[in-house]
């Protein structure tokens, strides 16, 4: 499993990267990185078929702990998983935009 910081994530998103937000629905609704796909941690193993194994999958949570664990799950399932260090909190603290829903 690889890891990137917020600047690396931003560059990857500009190139069309897949970003999975593994937080709970209420956390996601409060604010998420634009374009992040919500797949809560507890659902991820059952929803692997929704993700493209041919492209890196970036994984984010609030701070990087849950996403690290889920990136390991993806890595073990044959994905090129990339954990986002610092998570959504770091994204927000950097002044980058968030979406709410």
Buried (B, 14 or more C-beta within 10 A) or exposed (E): BEBBEBEBBBEBBEEEBBBBBBBBEEBBEBBBBEEBBBBBBEEBEEEBEEBEEEEBBBBBBBBBEBBBBBBBBBBEEEBBBBBBBBBBBBBBEEEBEEEEE
